[in-house]
Amino acid sequence: MKISLPYGNGSVSVEVPDRNLAGIIEPQELPAVDDEESAIVDALTHPVGRGLSDLVHAGDHVVIIANDITRITPTKKLLSPLIAHLNDMGIPDSDIGIVFATGSHRRHTEAEQRELVGDEIYSRISCIDHDPDNCRRVRVTRRGTPVEIFAPVLDADAVICTGSIEFHYYAGYSGGLKSLLPGVSSIASIGKNHALMIHPDAVAGRADSPVRQDIEEGTLHLSEFILNAVLNSRKEIVAVVSGDPIKAHRAGVSYADRMYRIRTETADIVITSPGGMPKDINLYQSQKALENAKNVVKDGGSIILVAECGEGLGNDVYERWLDIPRDELPSRLERQFELGGHKAVLTSRLAGRVDLYLVSDIPDDLARKAYFIPMQDVKSALHAAVSKPGKGRGDGQLRILVMPHGGLTCPVPG
């Protein structure tokens, strides 16, 4: 069977013999809403818990937090009805600001900011990137995370978190208050929170992940309202939720579970794409597909990651940690967690259990340094995985799973 895989803004394909194909792990798609703007307006007028009219009043300065360029959130679509709703409540454009939640990622160009919100909103509303060096401490969580938030967010009278809800490989799910931590937090806050990813419960699909629990404990008092979308693999809106940051988020989680939690058999070889742009913008982001694929690959098997990675590794710390001797990585991370280093640790650990092949635009020497076997195309990678010595099974017995949207789907053995 010929199977297409998203790759950057396009796609590539691979031929998998029918006798070997264990399955194509695709989302159990929900249909797109009939009218996106109406769905957003309906969510705003029928919130889960308290509505904006209970929280925002004329004269308030309102900050809207929006995802950065690496996320698939339909920010432009969410903002227009939201800002109109605020205007109708007596909040003029001059009292509204947009902060892009860049977390530890790079800053945007002006063109990227404009692309995220659209020309009209960009011309009307003040738009700024989060600055991790301009944060103030507001508390420390029970797990020891210093909650240090971007000053303009703390200075607002009301904060609205926008985003999208999907599986996240250590926070359980994206969306909700994740816009605040790590979205607009200091590097110290982000690093301490992310260090909780080594906990065995910090996995995709768990709303009680210690990472998410820490996020919500630390930031719940900072924002009382979210507006989140749930998307299918075609990036169409299937549901919109608004209201209480916990209750509304969990309502959105139910839609993500229905689409992306997939039961399947384990396989000798898993071929996965993060899902194309922006999920494969760099290896730092693409690695999330590995964290989902690893759930269903057998020990000694292979994962083939198909990710364009036009911006290379995407993180200087990640690249620096690749210079650390492999056997020193886990202990180094435990002694002093450093954001970006965790990617090197997770990949090196997985590469010790299975072979990792990479089809990308990344130079071969850099791919090898990152614990991958670089391949020119998917066909070559599959041939290498099937042909590697020591499999102990005939070609006709090898089981192959394909995950075209590995950044979204969370396969579960069974």
C-alpha positions as CSV (number, residue, x, y, z in Angstrom):
1,M,0.0,0.0,0.0
2,K,1.2,3.5,-0.8
3,I,0.9,5.8,2.2
4,S,1.3,9.6,2.2
5,L,3.1,11.3,5.0
6,P,3.1,15.1,5.7
7,Y,6.5,16.7,5.2
8,G,6.9,20.4,5.7
9,N,4.3,22.1,3.6
10,G,4.0,19.1,1.3
11,S,4.2,15.3,1.6
12,V,6.2,12.3,0.8
13,S,5.0,8.7,0.3
14,V,6.1,5.2,1.2
15,E,5.1,1.8,-0.1
16,V,4.5,-0.7,2.6
17,P,3.7,-4.4,1.6
18,D,0.2,-5.3,2.6
19,R,1.4,-8.5,4.3
20,N,3.5,-6.4,6.7
21,L,1.2,-3.5,7.4
22,A,-0.1,-3.7,10.9
23,G,-2.1,-0.5,10.5
24,I,-2.2,3.2,9.7
25,I,-2.7,5.1,12.9
26,E,-4.9,8.0,11.9
27,P,-7.1,10.2,14.1
28,Q,-10.7,9.0,14.5
29,E,-11.7,12.3,12.9
30,L,-14.5,14.4,14.2
31,P,-16.1,16.6,11.5
32,A,-15.3,20.3,11.3
33,V,-17.9,22.6,12.7
34,D,-20.3,24.0,10.2
35,D,-19.3,27.6,10.8
36,E,-16.1,28.4,12.7
37,E,-16.9,31.9,13.7
38,S,-20.4,30.9,15.0
39,A,-18.8,28.1,17.0
40,I,-16.4,30.5,18.6
41,V,-19.1,33.0,19.4
42,D,-21.3,30.2,20.8
43,A,-18.4,29.1,23.1
44,L,-17.9,32.7,24.3
45,T,-21.6,33.1,25.0
46,H,-22.0,29.7,26.6
47,P,-18.8,29.3,28.7
48,V,-18.0,26.4,31.1
49,G,-18.2,28.1,34.4
50,R,-17.9,31.9,34.6
51,G,-18.2,34.1,31.5
52,L,-16.1,37.1,30.5
53,S,-18.9,39.4,31.6
54,D,-18.3,38.2,35.2
55,L,-14.6,38.9,35.0
56,V,-14.0,41.9,32.7
57,H,-15.4,45.4,33.1
58,A,-15.1,48.7,31.3
59,G,-11.8,50.4,32.1
60,D,-9.9,47.1,32.6
61,H,-6.7,46.5,30.6
62,V,-7.0,43.0,29.1
63,V,-4.1,40.9,27.9
64,I,-4.8,38.0,25.5
65,I,-2.1,35.3,25.4
66,A,-1.7,33.7,21.9
67,N,0.4,30.7,20.9
68,D,3.6,31.2,18.9
69,I,4.5,30.3,15.3
70,T,5.4,26.7,16.2
71,R,1.8,25.8,17.2
72,I,-1.2,24.9,15.0
73,T,-3.7,27.0,17.0
74,P,-6.0,28.9,14.7
75,T,-5.2,32.1,16.5
76,K,-6.4,34.5,13.8
77,K,-9.8,32.8,13.8
78,L,-10.1,32.9,17.6
79,L,-9.1,36.5,18.1
80,S,-11.6,38.2,15.9
81,P,-14.7,37.0,17.7
82,L,-13.0,37.3,21.1
83,I,-12.0,41.0,20.5
84,A,-15.4,41.8,19.1
85,H,-16.9,40.3,22.3
86,L,-14.7,42.4,24.4
87,N,-15.5,45.5,22.4
88,D,-19.2,44.8,22.9
89,M,-18.5,44.7,26.6
90,G,-17.1,48.2,26.5
91,I,-13.4,47.3,26.2
92,P,-11.9,49.4,23.4
93,D,-8.9,48.2,21.3
94,S,-6.7,50.6,23.2
95,D,-7.3,48.5,26.4
96,I,-6.5,45.2,24.8
97,G,-3.0,43.8,24.2
98,I,-1.8,40.5,22.7
99,V,1.2,38.7,24.1
100,F,2.7,35.8,22.1
101,A,3.6,32.9,24.3
102,T,7.1,32.1,23.0
103,G,8.2,30.3,26.2
104,S,11.8,29.3,25.5
105,H,11.4,29.5,21.7
106,R,12.9,32.2,19.5
107,R,11.3,35.6,19.1
108,H,9.0,36.3,16.1
109,T,9.7,38.5,13.2
110,E,7.2,41.2,12.5
111,A,5.9,39.3,9.5
112,E,5.3,36.2,11.7
113,Q,3.3,38.3,14.3
114,R,1.2,39.7,11.5
115,E,0.7,36.2,10.0
116,L,-0.5,34.9,13.4
117,V,-3.2,37.5,14.1
118,G,-4.0,38.8,10.6
119,D,-3.5,42.3,9.1
120,E,-6.6,43.9,10.6
121,I,-6.0,42.9,14.2
122,Y,-2.3,43.6,13.9
123,S,-3.1,47.2,12.8
124,R,-5.6,47.6,15.7
125,I,-4.2,45.8,18.7
126,S,-0.7,46.1,20.4
127,C,1.2,42.8,19.8
128,I,4.4,41.9,21.6
129,D,6.4,38.8,22.2
130,H,6.9,37.4,25.7
131,D,10.4,38.2,27.1
132,P,11.7,35.6,29.6
133,D,14.1,38.2,31.0
134,N,11.3,40.6,32.0
135,C,9.4,38.4,34.5
136,R,8.4,38.8,38.2
137,R,8.0,36.1,40.7
138,V,4.5,35.7,42.1
139,R,4.8,32.4,44.1
140,V,6.5,29.0,44.4
141,T,4.6,25.8,43.9
142,R,4.6,22.8,46.2
143,R,6.9,21.1,43.8
144,G,9.3,24.0,44.0
145,T,8.7,25.7,40.7
146,P,9.2,29.5,41.0
147,V,6.3,31.1,39.1
148,E,7.8,34.0,37.3
149,I,5.6,35.6,34.7
150,F,6.1,38.3,32.0
151,A,5.6,41.7,33.6
152,P,3.0,43.0,31.1
153,V,0.8,40.0,31.8
154,L,1.0,40.5,35.6
155,D,0.1,44.2,35.1
156,A,-3.1,43.4,33.3
157,D,-6.5,43.6,35.0
158,A,-7.6,40.4,33.2
159,V,-5.8,37.7,31.3
160,I,-7.4,35.5,28.7
161,C,-5.5,32.4,27.5
162,T,-6.1,31.2,24.0
163,G,-4.7,28.0,22.5
164,S,-5.5,24.5,21.2
165,I,-5.9,21.2,23.0
166,E,-4.1,18.1,21.9
167,F,-1.9,15.4,23.4
168,H,1.3,16.6,24.9
169,Y,4.1,14.1,25.6
170,Y,4.8,15.1,29.2
171,A,2.2,17.7,30.2
172,G,-0.6,15.3,29.3
173,Y,-2.4,17.8,27.0
174,S,-1.6,21.2,25.6
175,G,-3.9,24.2,26.1
176,G,-5.4,25.7,29.1
177,L,-3.0,27.4,31.5
178,K,0.0,26.1,29.6
179,S,-0.2,29.5,27.9
180,L,1.1,31.0,31.1
181,L,3.6,28.3,32.2
182,P,5.7,27.8,30.1
183,G,4.2,30.3,27.6
184,V,5.0,33.6,29.3
185,S,7.3,32.5,32.1
186,S,11.0,32.9,32.9
187,I,13.6,30.3,31.9
188,A,14.0,29.3,35.6
189,S,10.2,28.7,35.8
190,I,10.1,26.7,32.6
191,G,13.1,24.6,33.5
192,K,11.9,23.7,37.0
193,N,8.4,22.8,35.7
194,H,9.8,20.8,32.8
195,A,12.2,18.9,35.1
196,L,9.0,17.1,36.3
197,M,8.9,15.3,33.0
198,I,11.1,12.5,34.4
199,H,8.2,11.4,36.6
200,P,6.6,8.2,35.3
201,D,3.2,9.8,35.2
202,A,4.4,12.7,33.0
203,V,3.0,11.1,29.8
204,A,0.6,12.0,27.0
205,G,-3.1,11.7,27.7
206,R,-2.9,12.2,31.5
207,A,-4.6,15.3,32.8
208,D,-3.0,14.4,36.2
209,S,0.5,14.6,34.8
210,P,2.6,16.2,37.5
211,V,3.8,18.8,34.9
212,R,0.2,19.9,34.3
213,Q,-0.7,19.8,38.0
214,D,2.3,22.1,38.7
215,I,1.2,24.4,35.9
216,E,-2.3,24.7,37.2
217,E,-1.3,25.1,40.8
218,G,1.1,27.9,39.9
219,T,-1.0,29.9,37.5
220,L,-4.7,29.3,38.2
221,H,-5.0,32.6,40.1
222,L,-3.5,34.6,37.2
223,S,-6.1,33.8,34.6
224,E,-9.8,33.0,35.1
225,F,-10.7,32.5,31.4
226,I,-9.5,30.4,28.5
227,L,-10.6,30.1,24.9
228,N,-9.4,26.9,23.3
229,A,-10.0,25.1,20.1
230,V,-9.7,21.4,19.3
231,L,-8.6,20.5,15.8
232,N,-8.7,17.4,13.6
233,S,-5.6,16.3,11.6
234,R,-6.7,18.6,8.7
235,K,-6.4,21.5,11.2
236,E,-10.1,22.1,11.0
237,I,-11.9,23.2,14.2
238,V,-14.1,20.5,15.6
239,A,-14.9,22.1,18.9
240,V,-14.4,25.3,20.9
241,V,-14.5,25.7,24.6
242,S,-14.3,28.7,26.9
243,G,-14.6,29.6,30.5
244,D,-13.0,28.2,33.7
245,P,-9.4,27.3,33.0
246,I,-9.7,23.8,34.5
247,K,-13.3,22.8,33.7
248,A,-13.3,24.2,30.2
249,H,-10.0,22.6,29.4
250,R,-11.2,19.2,30.5
251,A,-14.3,19.6,28.4
252,G,-11.9,20.1,25.4
253,V,-9.8,17.2,26.5
254,S,-12.8,14.9,25.9
255,Y,-12.8,15.8,22.2
256,A,-9.0,15.2,21.9
257,D,-9.4,11.8,23.6
258,R,-12.1,10.7,21.1
259,M,-10.0,11.5,18.1
260,Y,-6.4,10.8,19.1
261,R,-6.2,8.0,21.7
262,I,-5.9,4.9,19.4
263,R,-5.5,1.3,20.5
264,T,-3.3,-0.8,18.3
265,E,-0.9,-3.7,18.3
266,T,2.9,-3.2,18.8
267,A,5.1,-3.3,15.7
268,D,8.7,-4.0,14.7
269,I,8.9,-0.8,12.7
270,V,7.0,2.4,13.2
271,I,7.1,5.1,10.5
272,T,6.0,8.5,11.7
273,S,5.7,12.1,10.6
274,P,5.0,14.8,13.2
275,G,2.3,16.1,10.8
276,G,4.1,18.6,8.6
277,M,4.5,22.3,9.3
278,P,4.7,23.7,11.9
279,K,5.1,20.5,13.8
280,D,8.2,19.5,11.8
281,I,9.7,23.0,11.7
282,N,12.8,21.7,13.6
283,L,14.0,18.6,15.3
284,Y,13.2,20.0,18.7
285,Q,9.5,20.1,17.8
286,S,9.5,16.9,15.7
287,Q,10.8,14.8,18.6
288,K,7.3,14.8,20.1
289,A,6.3,12.3,17.4
290,L,9.0,9.9,18.7
291,E,7.5,10.1,22.2
292,N,4.2,8.9,20.8
293,A,5.7,6.3,18.5
294,K,7.8,4.7,21.2
295,N,4.6,3.5,22.9
296,V,4.1,0.8,20.2
297,V,7.5,-0.1,18.9
298,K,9.0,-3.4,20.1
299,D,12.4,-3.5,21.8
300,G,15.1,-3.9,19.2
301,G,12.8,-2.5,16.5
302,S,13.0,0.7,14.5
303,I,11.3,4.1,14.3
304,I,11.5,6.1,11.1
305,L,11.0,9.8,11.7
306,V,9.9,11.7,8.6
307,A,10.3,15.4,9.4
308,E,11.6,18.2,7.2
309,C,13.2,20.3,10.0
310,G,13.8,23.3,7.8
311,E,15.2,25.2,10.9
312,G,17.6,22.4,11.9
313,L,17.7,21.4,15.5
314,G,15.8,24.5,16.6
315,N,17.5,25.0,20.0
316,D,21.1,25.9,21.0
317,V,20.9,24.1,24.3
318,Y,19.7,20.9,22.7
319,E,22.7,21.1,20.3
320,R,25.1,21.8,23.1
321,W,23.9,18.7,25.0
322,L,24.7,16.5,22.0
323,D,28.3,17.2,22.8
324,I,28.0,15.6,26.2
325,P,29.1,11.9,26.3
326,R,26.1,9.7,26.0
327,D,26.6,7.8,29.2
328,E,26.8,11.1,31.2
329,L,23.5,12.5,29.9
330,P,21.0,11.0,32.4
331,S,23.0,11.9,35.5
332,R,23.7,15.3,34.2
333,L,20.0,16.0,33.7
334,E,19.1,14.7,37.1
335,R,21.7,16.9,38.8
336,Q,20.9,20.1,36.9
337,F,17.9,20.1,34.5
338,E,18.4,22.4,31.6
339,L,15.6,23.1,29.1
340,G,16.7,21.7,25.7
341,G,19.0,19.2,27.2
342,H,16.0,17.0,28.0
343,K,15.5,16.4,24.2
344,A,19.0,14.9,24.0
345,V,18.4,12.7,27.0
346,L,15.1,11.4,25.7
347,T,16.3,10.7,22.2
348,S,19.5,9.0,23.4
349,R,17.5,6.8,25.8
350,L,15.2,5.8,23.0
351,A,18.1,5.2,20.6
352,G,19.4,2.6,23.1
353,R,16.2,0.6,22.8
354,V,15.4,0.9,19.1
355,D,17.1,2.1,15.9
356,L,16.1,5.7,15.0
357,Y,16.1,6.6,11.3
358,L,15.7,10.2,10.1
359,V,14.4,11.5,6.8
360,S,14.9,15.3,6.9
361,D,16.8,18.3,5.5
362,I,19.2,18.1,8.5
363,P,22.9,17.5,7.5
364,D,23.9,13.8,8.0
365,D,26.6,14.6,10.5
366,L,24.2,16.5,12.7
367,A,21.6,13.8,12.5
368,R,24.1,11.2,13.6
369,K,25.2,13.5,16.4
370,A,21.5,13.6,17.5
371,Y,21.4,9.7,17.7
372,F,19.7,9.2,14.3
373,I,20.7,7.2,11.3
374,P,20.2,9.7,8.4
375,M,18.4,8.4,5.3
376,Q,17.8,10.1,1.9
377,D,14.2,9.1,1.6
378,V,11.5,6.9,3.3
379,K,12.0,4.0,0.9
380,S,15.7,3.8,1.8
381,A,14.9,4.0,5.5
382,L,12.3,1.3,5.4
383,H,14.7,-1.0,3.4
384,A,17.4,-0.4,6.0
385,A,15.0,-1.1,8.9
386,V,13.7,-4.3,7.3
387,S,17.2,-5.5,6.3
388,K,19.1,-4.9,9.5
389,P,20.7,-8.0,10.9
390,G,19.5,-9.8,14.0
391,K,15.8,-9.4,13.5
392,G,15.2,-13.1,13.9
393,R,12.0,-12.9,11.8
394,G,11.4,-13.3,8.1
395,D,10.5,-10.2,6.1
396,G,6.9,-11.4,5.7
397,Q,6.5,-11.6,9.5
398,L,7.7,-8.0,10.2
399,R,4.9,-5.8,11.5
400,I,4.9,-2.2,10.4
401,L,2.8,0.7,11.8
402,V,2.5,4.1,10.1
403,M,1.6,7.3,12.0
404,P,1.1,10.1,9.5
405,H,0.2,12.5,12.3
406,G,2.6,11.3,15.1
407,G,2.6,14.7,16.8
408,L,-1.2,14.3,17.4
409,T,-2.0,10.6,17.8
410,C,-1.3,8.8,21.0
411,P,-1.3,5.0,20.3
412,V,-1.9,2.7,23.2
413,P,-0.9,-1.0,23.0
414,G,-3.9,-3.4,23.2
